[in-house]
Amino acid sequence: MADHYEVLGVARDASVDDIKKAYRRLARELHPDVNPGADASDRFKLVTHAYDVLSDPRQRQEYDLGGRGGGDAGFGGFGDIFETFFGGAQRSGGPRSRRERGGDALLRLEVDLEDVVFGTHRDVEVDTAVLCETCKGSCCQPGTTPVTCDICGGSGTIQRTVRSLLGNVMTSSPCGTCRGYGTVIPSPCATCQGQGRVRARRTLPVDIPAGVETGLRLQLPGQGEIGPAGGPNGDLYLEVKVRHHETFSRSGDDLLATLEIPMTDAILGSVANVAALDGDVELEIRPGTQSADVLTIKGRGVTRLRGQGRGDLKIGVQVVTPTKLDRHERELIEKFAGRYRTQKPQLSHFQQGLFGKLRDRFLG
């Protein structure tokens, strides 16, 4: 790393005024607007960095004691000094293009749980910017073209001489007449007001893959709004929301539901046909089934989004106890209960109702 004193050409005991004079002399010689060579540009950065360190008493003391004196952060001072002396204006690389990339768009889309199982197709209405059919993105009235700006001569920039502590310096700034484009449009398109694009509603076919869930965003590259002057399209993002279902809920790739069965079916067993999202399912209720037991039907859940196969359908059982009995029914229940009078009620771990037990078993 070059010695800062050697870069500025001053002694190690040089005063602040001597350092400032040396910097001004070298800056006039090496400034990019005066000396465009690559070597001069690199030396100008070194000179500026050295001055930034040595002109600050704290950084200079640190540097003299063997520290870096601002380290790489010294080059951050180059921008500050450049702006102080030259107004922050730098030479432009040429006129800017009217064609720019269009913005991205976000659209929220609601789907039913049934659509999530296998995926679905939707025609989505999108209100966005599209290419102007009158000018085809040229921004000009048909039959006309942009003309060179007579203020900047097509460069898109205006050069000015600025007096500074380093003398007269040439600076550049965007042309206010053409806004940096280098051309002006004497006859803007009447349809798009010279923008090359208009707002319109269009229908976009979209395939919603199976397995999506609320909050997931689908990216459709190039389906966003078209850019100014016919620039490339941005992207369209579809944020999915799955509607609530009255019967089924979802846990990952599994579908969950509750089946209410009468007490007699829980005791004796039976067979139940239930309507799943993709057709009927036959369930075997085994004798002695308890509330919160979970019956699992393999492969009848949600299709996996980025994998193969499907999750499971898990059905929690709720045994329904009758609350209204006629005389004959009560006599039968009392006769049945008489055989179990010797079994006393026993305490077990507290459960927050059936759904707490179901949750533990569903997720277990």
Contacts in CASP RR format, 6 or more apart in sequence:
PFRMAT RR
TARGET T0000
AUTHOR 0000-0000-0000
METHOD contacts of the structure
MODEL  1
MADHYEVLGVARDASVDDIKKAYRRLARELHPDVNPGADASDRFKLVTHA
YDVLSDPRQRQEYDLGGRGGGDAGFGGFGDIFETFFGGAQRSGGPRSRRE
RGGDALLRLEVDLEDVVFGTHRDVEVDTAVLCETCKGSCCQPGTTPVTCD
ICGGSGTIQRTVRSLLGNVMTSSPCGTCRGYGTVIPSPCATCQGQGRVRA
RRTLPVDIPAGVETGLRLQLPGQGEIGPAGGPNGDLYLEVKVRHHETFSR
SGDDLLATLEIPMTDAILGSVANVAALDGDVELEIRPGTQSADVLTIKGR
GVTRLRGQGRGDLKIGVQVVTPTKLDRHERELIEKFAGRYRTQKPQLSHF
QQGLFGKLRDRFLG
2 46 0 8 1.000
2 50 0 8 1.000
4 49 0 8 1.000
4 50 0 8 1.000
4 53 0 8 1.000
4 54 0 8 1.000
4 63 0 8 1.000
5 11 0 8 1.000
5 12 0 8 1.000
5 14 0 8 1.000
5 50 0 8 1.000
5 54 0 8 1.000
7 46 0 8 1.000
7 47 0 8 1.000
7 49 0 8 1.000
7 50 0 8 1.000
8 14 0 8 1.000
8 19 0 8 1.000
8 22 0 8 1.000
8 23 0 8 1.000
8 26 0 8 1.000
8 47 0 8 1.000
8 50 0 8 1.000
8 51 0 8 1.000
8 54 0 8 1.000
9 22 0 8 1.000
10 18 0 8 1.000
10 19 0 8 1.000
10 22 0 8 1.000
11 18 0 8 1.000
12 64 0 8 1.000
14 22 0 8 1.000
14 54 0 8 1.000
16 55 0 8 1.000
19 51 0 8 1.000
19 54 0 8 1.000
19 55 0 8 1.000
20 51 0 8 1.000
20 55 0 8 1.000
23 47 0 8 1.000
23 48 0 8 1.000
23 50 0 8 1.000
23 51 0 8 1.000
23 55 0 8 1.000
24 165 0 8 1.000
24 166 0 8 1.000
26 43 0 8 1.000
26 44 0 8 1.000
26 47 0 8 1.000
27 44 0 8 1.000
27 47 0 8 1.000
27 48 0 8 1.000
27 85 0 8 1.000
27 166 0 8 1.000
28 34 0 8 1.000
28 166 0 8 1.000
28 167 0 8 1.000
29 35 0 8 1.000
29 40 0 8 1.000
30 40 0 8 1.000
30 41 0 8 1.000
30 43 0 8 1.000
30 44 0 8 1.000
30 47 0 8 1.000
31 44 0 8 1.000
31 166 0 8 1.000
31 169 0 8 1.000
32 40 0 8 1.000
32 41 0 8 1.000
32 44 0 8 1.000
32 91 0 8 1.000
33 86 0 8 1.000
33 91 0 8 1.000
33 169 0 8 1.000
33 170 0 8 1.000
33 171 0 8 1.000
34 169 0 8 1.000
35 44 0 8 1.000
45 75 0 8 1.000
45 78 0 8 1.000
48 75 0 8 1.000
48 77 0 8 1.000
48 78 0 8 1.000
48 81 0 8 1.000
48 82 0 8 1.000
49 74 0 8 1.000
49 75 0 8 1.000
49 77 0 8 1.000
49 78 0 8 1.000
51 81 0 8 1.000
52 59 0 8 1.000
52 70 0 8 1.000
52 74 0 8 1.000
52 76 0 8 1.000
52 77 0 8 1.000
52 78 0 8 1.000
52 81 0 8 1.000
53 59 0 8 1.000
53 60 0 8 1.000
53 63 0 8 1.000
53 69 0 8 1.000
53 70 0 8 1.000
53 71 0 8 1.000
53 74 0 8 1.000
54 60 0 8 1.000
54 63 0 8 1.000
59 69 0 8 1.000
59 70 0 8 1.000
60 69 0 8 1.000
62 68 0 8 1.000
62 69 0 8 1.000
62 70 0 8 1.000
63 69 0 8 1.000
63 70 0 8 1.000
79 88 0 8 1.000
82 88 0 8 1.000
85 164 0 8 1.000
85 165 0 8 1.000
85 166 0 8 1.000
85 169 0 8 1.000
86 162 0 8 1.000
86 164 0 8 1.000
86 169 0 8 1.000
86 171 0 8 1.000
87 162 0 8 1.000
87 171 0 8 1.000
88 171 0 8 1.000
89 171 0 8 1.000
89 172 0 8 1.000
89 173 0 8 1.000
90 171 0 8 1.000
90 172 0 8 1.000
91 157 0 8 1.000
91 172 0 8 1.000
92 155 0 8 1.000
92 156 0 8 1.000
92 157 0 8 1.000
92 172 0 8 1.000
92 174 0 8 1.000
92 180 0 8 1.000
94 155 0 8 1.000
94 156 0 8 1.000
94 157 0 8 1.000
95 154 0 8 1.000
95 155 0 8 1.000
95 156 0 8 1.000
95 157 0 8 1.000
95 178 0 8 1.000
95 180 0 8 1.000
95 181 0 8 1.000
95 182 0 8 1.000
95 183 0 8 1.000
96 156 0 8 1.000
96 174 0 8 1.000
96 180 0 8 1.000
96 181 0 8 1.000
97 181 0 8 1.000
97 229 0 8 1.000
98 139 0 8 1.000
98 181 0 8 1.000
98 228 0 8 1.000
98 229 0 8 1.000
99 227 0 8 1.000
99 228 0 8 1.000
99 229 0 8 1.000
99 230 0 8 1.000
99 231 0 8 1.000
99 232 0 8 1.000
100 227 0 8 1.000
100 228 0 8 1.000
100 229 0 8 1.000
100 231 0 8 1.000
101 227 0 8 1.000
101 231 0 8 1.000
101 232 0 8 1.000
101 233 0 8 1.000
101 234 0 8 1.000
102 129 0 8 1.000
102 224 0 8 1.000
102 225 0 8 1.000
102 226 0 8 1.000
102 227 0 8 1.000
102 228 0 8 1.000
102 231 0 8 1.000
102 232 0 8 1.000
102 233 0 8 1.000
102 234 0 8 1.000
103 224 0 8 1.000
103 225 0 8 1.000
103 227 0 8 1.000
103 234 0 8 1.000
104 224 0 8 1.000
104 234 0 8 1.000
104 235 0 8 1.000
104 236 0 8 1.000
104 237 0 8 1.000
105 126 0 8 1.000
105 128 0 8 1.000
105 223 0 8 1.000
105 224 0 8 1.000
105 225 0 8 1.000
105 234 0 8 1.000
105 235 0 8 1.000
105 236 0 8 1.000
105 237 0 8 1.000
106 217 0 8 1.000
106 236 0 8 1.000
106 237 0 8 1.000
106 239 0 8 1.000
107 124 0 8 1.000
107 126 0 8 1.000
107 236 0 8 1.000
107 237 0 8 1.000
107 238 0 8 1.000
107 239 0 8 1.000
108 238 0 8 1.000
108 239 0 8 1.000
108 241 0 8 1.000
109 122 0 8 1.000
109 124 0 8 1.000
109 206 0 8 1.000
109 208 0 8 1.000
109 238 0 8 1.000
109 239 0 8 1.000
109 240 0 8 1.000
109 241 0 8 1.000
110 240 0 8 1.000
110 241 0 8 1.000
110 242 0 8 1.000
110 243 0 8 1.000
111 120 0 8 1.000
111 122 0 8 1.000
111 208 0 8 1.000
111 212 0 8 1.000
111 240 0 8 1.000
111 241 0 8 1.000
111 242 0 8 1.000
111 243 0 8 1.000
112 242 0 8 1.000
112 243 0 8 1.000
112 245 0 8 1.000
113 242 0 8 1.000
113 243 0 8 1.000
113 245 0 8 1.000
113 248 0 8 1.000
113 250 0 8 1.000
113 277 0 8 1.000
114 277 0 8 1.000
114 278 0 8 1.000
115 208 0 8 1.000
116 210 0 8 1.000
116 211 0 8 1.000
116 212 0 8 1.000
116 213 0 8 1.000
116 242 0 8 1.000
116 250 0 8 1.000
116 302 0 8 1.000
117 210 0 8 1.000
117 211 0 8 1.000
117 255 0 8 1.000
117 277 0 8 1.000
117 278 0 8 1.000
117 301 0 8 1.000
117 302 0 8 1.000
117 303 0 8 1.000
117 310 0 8 1.000
118 210 0 8 1.000
118 278 0 8 1.000
118 303 0 8 1.000
119 207 0 8 1.000
119 208 0 8 1.000
119 209 0 8 1.000
119 210 0 8 1.000
119 211 0 8 1.000
119 212 0 8 1.000
119 303 0 8 1.000
120 207 0 8 1.000
120 208 0 8 1.000
121 205 0 8 1.000
121 206 0 8 1.000
121 207 0 8 1.000
121 208 0 8 1.000
122 205 0 8 1.000
122 206 0 8 1.000
122 208 0 8 1.000
123 203 0 8 1.000
123 204 0 8 1.000
123 205 0 8 1.000
123 206 0 8 1.000
124 203 0 8 1.000
124 204 0 8 1.000
124 205 0 8 1.000
124 206 0 8 1.000
124 238 0 8 1.000
125 201 0 8 1.000
125 202 0 8 1.000
125 203 0 8 1.000
125 204 0 8 1.000
126 201 0 8 1.000
126 202 0 8 1.000
126 203 0 8 1.000
126 204 0 8 1.000
126 223 0 8 1.000
126 224 0 8 1.000
126 236 0 8 1.000
127 199 0 8 1.000
127 200 0 8 1.000
127 201 0 8 1.000
128 199 0 8 1.000
128 200 0 8 1.000
128 202 0 8 1.000
128 224 0 8 1.000
128 225 0 8 1.000
128 226 0 8 1.000
128 236 0 8 1.000
129 197 0 8 1.000
129 198 0 8 1.000
129 199 0 8 1.000
129 200 0 8 1.000
129 225 0 8 1.000
129 226 0 8 1.000
129 227 0 8 1.000
130 197 0 8 1.000
130 198 0 8 1.000
130 199 0 8 1.000
130 200 0 8 1.000
130 202 0 8 1.000
130 225 0 8 1.000
130 226 0 8 1.000
131 137 0 8 1.000
131 196 0 8 1.000
131 197 0 8 1.000
131 226 0 8 1.000
131 230 0 8 1.000
132 189 0 8 1.000
132 191 0 8 1.000
132 192 0 8 1.000
132 195 0 8 1.000
132 196 0 8 1.000
132 197 0 8 1.000
132 198 0 8 1.000
133 191 0 8 1.000
134 142 0 8 1.000
134 189 0 8 1.000
134 190 0 8 1.000
134 191 0 8 1.000
134 192 0 8 1.000
135 141 0 8 1.000
135 142 0 8 1.000
135 189 0 8 1.000
135 191 0 8 1.000
135 192 0 8 1.000
135 194 0 8 1.000
135 196 0 8 1.000
137 189 0 8 1.000
137 192 0 8 1.000
137 196 0 8 1.000
137 197 0 8 1.000
137 229 0 8 1.000
137 230 0 8 1.000
137 231 0 8 1.000
138 145 0 8 1.000
138 189 0 8 1.000
138 196 0 8 1.000
138 229 0 8 1.000
139 146 0 8 1.000
139 185 0 8 1.000
139 188 0 8 1.000
139 189 0 8 1.000
139 192 0 8 1.000
139 194 0 8 1.000
139 195 0 8 1.000
139 196 0 8 1.000
139 229 0 8 1.000
140 146 0 8 1.000
140 185 0 8 1.000
140 187 0 8 1.000
140 188 0 8 1.000
140 189 0 8 1.000
140 194 0 8 1.000
141 187 0 8 1.000
141 188 0 8 1.000
141 189 0 8 1.000
141 190 0 8 1.000
142 189 0 8 1.000
144 185 0 8 1.000
144 186 0 8 1.000
144 187 0 8 1.000
146 181 0 8 1.000
146 183 0 8 1.000
146 184 0 8 1.000
146 185 0 8 1.000
147 183 0 8 1.000
147 184 0 8 1.000
147 185 0 8 1.000
147 186 0 8 1.000
148 154 0 8 1.000
148 182 0 8 1.000
148 183 0 8 1.000
149 156 0 8 1.000
149 175 0 8 1.000
149 177 0 8 1.000
149 178 0 8 1.000
149 181 0 8 1.000
149 182 0 8 1.000
149 183 0 8 1.000
149 184 0 8 1.000
151 158 0 8 1.000
151 175 0 8 1.000
151 176 0 8 1.000
151 177 0 8 1.000
151 178 0 8 1.000
152 158 0 8 1.000
152 175 0 8 1.000
152 177 0 8 1.000
152 178 0 8 1.000
152 180 0 8 1.000
152 182 0 8 1.000
153 182 0 8 1.000
154 178 0 8 1.000
154 182 0 8 1.000
154 183 0 8 1.000
155 175 0 8 1.000
155 182 0 8 1.000
156 174 0 8 1.000
156 175 0 8 1.000
156 178 0 8 1.000
156 180 0 8 1.000
156 181 0 8 1.000
156 182 0 8 1.000
157 172 0 8 1.000
157 173 0 8 1.000
157 174 0 8 1.000
157 175 0 8 1.000
157 180 0 8 1.000
158 172 0 8 1.000
158 173 0 8 1.000
158 174 0 8 1.000
158 175 0 8 1.000
158 176 0 8 1.000
159 170 0 8 1.000
159 171 0 8 1.000
159 172 0 8 1.000
160 170 0 8 1.000
160 171 0 8 1.000
160 172 0 8 1.000
160 173 0 8 1.000
161 168 0 8 1.000
161 169 0 8 1.000
161 170 0 8 1.000
161 171 0 8 1.000
162 168 0 8 1.000
162 169 0 8 1.000
162 170 0 8 1.000
162 171 0 8 1.000
163 169 0 8 1.000
174 180 0 8 1.000
175 182 0 8 1.000
177 184 0 8 1.000
178 184 0 8 1.000
185 194 0 8 1.000
188 194 0 8 1.000
189 195 0 8 1.000
189 196 0 8 1.000
191 198 0 8 1.000
192 198 0 8 1.000
195 228 0 8 1.000
195 229 0 8 1.000
196 228 0 8 1.000
196 229 0 8 1.000
196 230 0 8 1.000
197 225 0 8 1.000
197 226 0 8 1.000
197 227 0 8 1.000
197 228 0 8 1.000
197 229 0 8 1.000
197 230 0 8 1.000
204 220 0 8 1.000
204 223 0 8 1.000
204 236 0 8 1.000
206 218 0 8 1.000
206 220 0 8 1.000
206 238 0 8 1.000
208 218 0 8 1.000
208 240 0 8 1.000
209 218 0 8 1.000
209 305 0 8 1.000
210 302 0 8 1.000
210 303 0 8 1.000
210 304 0 8 1.000
210 305 0 8 1.000
211 253 0 8 1.000
211 302 0 8 1.000
211 303 0 8 1.000
211 304 0 8 1.000
211 305 0 8 1.000
212 218 0 8 1.000
212 240 0 8 1.000
212 242 0 8 1.000
212 305 0 8 1.000
213 240 0 8 1.000
213 242 0 8 1.000
213 250 0 8 1.000
213 252 0 8 1.000
213 305 0 8 1.000
214 240 0 8 1.000
214 241 0 8 1.000
214 242 0 8 1.000
215 239 0 8 1.000
215 240 0 8 1.000
215 241 0 8 1.000
216 239 0 8 1.000
216 240 0 8 1.000
217 237 0 8 1.000
217 238 0 8 1.000
217 239 0 8 1.000
217 240 0 8 1.000
218 237 0 8 1.000
218 238 0 8 1.000
218 240 0 8 1.000
219 235 0 8 1.000
219 236 0 8 1.000
219 237 0 8 1.000
220 235 0 8 1.000
220 236 0 8 1.000
220 237 0 8 1.000
220 238 0 8 1.000
221 234 0 8 1.000
221 235 0 8 1.000
222 232 0 8 1.000
222 233 0 8 1.000
222 234 0 8 1.000
222 235 0 8 1.000
222 236 0 8 1.000
223 233 0 8 1.000
223 234 0 8 1.000
223 235 0 8 1.000
223 236 0 8 1.000
224 233 0 8 1.000
224 234 0 8 1.000
224 235 0 8 1.000
224 236 0 8 1.000
225 233 0 8 1.000
225 234 0 8 1.000
226 232 0 8 1.000
226 233 0 8 1.000
226 234 0 8 1.000
227 233 0 8 1.000
227 234 0 8 1.000
242 250 0 8 1.000
247 257 0 8 1.000
248 255 0 8 1.000
248 256 0 8 1.000
248 257 0 8 1.000
248 277 0 8 1.000
249 255 0 8 1.000
249 256 0 8 1.000
249 257 0 8 1.000
250 256 0 8 1.000
250 302 0 8 1.000
251 314 0 8 1.000
251 362 0 8 1.000
251 363 0 8 1.000
252 302 0 8 1.000
253 301 0 8 1.000
253 302 0 8 1.000
253 303 0 8 1.000
253 304 0 8 1.000
253 310 0 8 1.000
253 311 0 8 1.000
253 312 0 8 1.000
254 301 0 8 1.000
254 302 0 8 1.000
254 311 0 8 1.000
254 312 0 8 1.000
254 313 0 8 1.000
254 314 0 8 1.000
254 362 0 8 1.000
255 276 0 8 1.000
255 277 0 8 1.000
255 300 0 8 1.000
255 301 0 8 1.000
255 302 0 8 1.000
255 311 0 8 1.000
255 312 0 8 1.000
255 313 0 8 1.000
255 314 0 8 1.000
256 314 0 8 1.000
256 315 0 8 1.000
256 316 0 8 1.000
256 362 0 8 1.000
257 274 0 8 1.000
257 313 0 8 1.000
257 314 0 8 1.000
257 315 0 8 1.000
257 316 0 8 1.000
258 315 0 8 1.000
258 316 0 8 1.000
258 317 0 8 1.000
258 318 0 8 1.000
258 358 0 8 1.000
259 272 0 8 1.000
259 274 0 8 1.000
259 283 0 8 1.000
259 295 0 8 1.000
259 315 0 8 1.000
259 316 0 8 1.000
259 317 0 8 1.000
259 318 0 8 1.000
260 318 0 8 1.000
260 320 0 8 1.000
261 270 0 8 1.000
261 272 0 8 1.000
261 285 0 8 1.000
261 289 0 8 1.000
261 317 0 8 1.000
261 318 0 8 1.000
261 319 0 8 1.000
261 320 0 8 1.000
262 319 0 8 1.000
262 320 0 8 1.000
262 322 0 8 1.000
263 319 0 8 1.000
263 320 0 8 1.000
263 321 0 8 1.000
263 322 0 8 1.000
265 272 0 8 1.000
265 285 0 8 1.000
265 289 0 8 1.000
266 285 0 8 1.000
266 288 0 8 1.000
266 289 0 8 1.000
266 290 0 8 1.000
266 291 0 8 1.000
266 317 0 8 1.000
266 319 0 8 1.000
267 287 0 8 1.000
267 288 0 8 1.000
268 287 0 8 1.000
269 285 0 8 1.000
269 286 0 8 1.000
269 287 0 8 1.000
269 288 0 8 1.000
269 289 0 8 1.000
270 285 0 8 1.000
271 282 0 8 1.000
271 283 0 8 1.000
271 284 0 8 1.000
271 285 0 8 1.000
272 282 0 8 1.000
272 283 0 8 1.000
272 285 0 8 1.000
273 280 0 8 1.000
273 281 0 8 1.000
273 282 0 8 1.000
273 283 0 8 1.000
274 280 0 8 1.000
274 281 0 8 1.000
274 283 0 8 1.000
274 315 0 8 1.000
275 281 0 8 1.000
276 297 0 8 1.000
276 300 0 8 1.000
276 313 0 8 1.000
277 301 0 8 1.000
278 300 0 8 1.000
281 297 0 8 1.000
281 300 0 8 1.000
281 313 0 8 1.000
283 295 0 8 1.000
283 297 0 8 1.000
283 315 0 8 1.000
284 295 0 8 1.000
285 317 0 8 1.000
289 317 0 8 1.000
289 319 0 8 1.000
290 317 0 8 1.000
290 319 0 8 1.000
291 317 0 8 1.000
291 318 0 8 1.000
291 319 0 8 1.000
291 354 0 8 1.000
291 357 0 8 1.000
292 316 0 8 1.000
292 317 0 8 1.000
292 318 0 8 1.000
292 354 0 8 1.000
292 357 0 8 1.000
292 358 0 8 1.000
292 361 0 8 1.000
293 316 0 8 1.000
293 317 0 8 1.000
293 361 0 8 1.000
294 314 0 8 1.000
294 315 0 8 1.000
294 316 0 8 1.000
294 317 0 8 1.000
294 358 0 8 1.000
294 361 0 8 1.000
294 362 0 8 1.000
295 314 0 8 1.000
295 315 0 8 1.000
295 316 0 8 1.000
295 317 0 8 1.000
296 312 0 8 1.000
296 313 0 8 1.000
296 314 0 8 1.000
296 315 0 8 1.000
297 312 0 8 1.000
297 313 0 8 1.000
297 314 0 8 1.000
297 315 0 8 1.000
298 311 0 8 1.000
298 312 0 8 1.000
299 309 0 8 1.000
299 310 0 8 1.000
299 311 0 8 1.000
299 312 0 8 1.000
299 313 0 8 1.000
300 310 0 8 1.000
300 311 0 8 1.000
300 312 0 8 1.000
300 313 0 8 1.000
301 310 0 8 1.000
301 311 0 8 1.000
301 312 0 8 1.000
301 313 0 8 1.000
302 310 0 8 1.000
302 311 0 8 1.000
303 309 0 8 1.000
303 310 0 8 1.000
303 311 0 8 1.000
304 310 0 8 1.000
304 311 0 8 1.000
314 362 0 8 1.000
316 358 0 8 1.000
316 361 0 8 1.000
316 362 0 8 1.000
318 354 0 8 1.000
322 329 0 8 1.000
325 333 0 8 1.000
351 357 0 8 1.000
END
